[in-house]
Structures are given as C-alpha cells and as structure tokens.
Amino acid sequence: MPQLNPAPWFAILFFSWFIFLTIIPQKVMAHTFPHEPTLPNSKKSMTEPWNWPWY
C-alpha cells in the first residue's frame, strides 16, 4: 500500500482551517436579519375565564 506524501495534504488542511477560522465567522457574524425582533408588551391582556360546564 503506497504512502501519501504529507506535504500537500498538510497545506490543504492548514489553509482550509485558516479559511474556516478567519473568513467564514466574519461573514456569518455580519449577517443581519430582515426583521429585528420586537420586545413583547409589558402590559398583560385581560383574559376571560372559561365558563364551560365540566360534567
């Protein structure tokens, strides 16, 4: 079984991790959502109780 030369594979591994750790996180963190979430109202709405017969 032939042995692989580690020189090109190490360079590919190194550059791929370099891209994963430097370029991609910047692009992901720069992503903005089209609609920013809004805070819910602090005032509670009045709910009416159920008046169903439980029999």
C-alpha positions, 0 to 999 in steps of 0.5 A: 500500500503506497504512502501519501506524501504529507506535504500537500495534504498538510497545506490543504488542511492548514489553509482550509482551517485558516479559511474556516477560522478567519473568513467564514465567522466574519461573514456569518457574524455580519449577517443581519436579519430582515426583521429585528425582533420586537420586545413583547408588551409589558402590559398583560391582556385581560383574559376571560375565564372559561365558563364551560360546564365540566360534567 
